[in-house]
Amino acid sequence: MGVHLQTTAAGSAIAAAMVVAGAPLFSAGLHSLRMRRRLRRLETLALDGTAIGFGLARGRVALESPLVGPLSGQPCAGYRLEVLGPGGLRLATLEDFRAFRLASRGASAHVASGEGVWDLSAVAERDLAPAGTPSENLRALLARSPEATWLRRCGLTVTLVERALLANDECFVIGSMRAAEPYELAHETELLRTGTDGRSVPSPARAGAPRRWIESDPALDFLRISDRAPSRSALAVPAWRTLGVIFGPILSLAGLLYLAALADALRALAGFPR
């Protein structure tokens, strides 16, 4: 005796949604599984070595562009300004992250800020009273937060917390390291000493130019920048996030079986032979 599945219009819509949802669920689970495995076997990459690929690089921050923290006033590679209201309620997060160099033992690597996750320590904190006078730069930043502006107009104090990666700070970067392409190496322009014209030519890359690039891993889409050594808990990927590898295909298969039963029912209703 076969199993007869009673199909309905609502059930068909749900089955179609299950088929569609199964693919991204499987993709997310597979991505989490790969990341879980790679982070468990994380390798240390030396900037002065020949190793490339996904791993952990460590060094000191060297700036490539001028940037100062809005509260600390110290040169940095990037900052996150948290605007907190009464009770520590976060009103806004204002960020500015730049590419920088990671230097160690005379070697350096260019770190692309990209879509990386910046895990930074607090370097400055300030309570800004309604009667307080912020600097011009800070006032321009706060203007980007309507909530902070409204609270100050209401006579309430807002708390500002700056998290920044300061110049010469020790830095830990987890990402994909590769050799720099020729067009990515820094070039200088020199004038030919002919005494006849001002024609210029590009000179070879400077000796101090970084020969390595660290960026988001193309397969894992992962780049983490921090001023603290990564802990095991910080890199742990929960096991439940990998369950999509199992439940994604099951979800799609269940939806397909229901739609197949619907097709059989419609075929029988129309009188078409199997």
Buried (B, 14 or more C-beta within 10 A) or exposed (E): EEEEEEBEEEBBEBBBEBBEBBBEBBEBBBBBBBBBEBBEEBEEBBBEEEEEEBBBBBBBBBBBEEBBBBBBEBBBBBBBBBBBBEEEEEBBEBEBBBBBBBBBEEBBBBBBBBEBEBBBEEBBBBEBEEEEEBEEEBEEBBEEBEBBBEBBEEEEBBBBBBBBBBBEBBBBBBBBBBEBEEEEBEBEEEEEEEEEEEEEEEEEBEEEBBBBBBBBBEEBEBBBBBBEEBEEEEBEBEEEBBBBBEBBBEBBEBBBEBBEBBEBBEEEEEEEEE
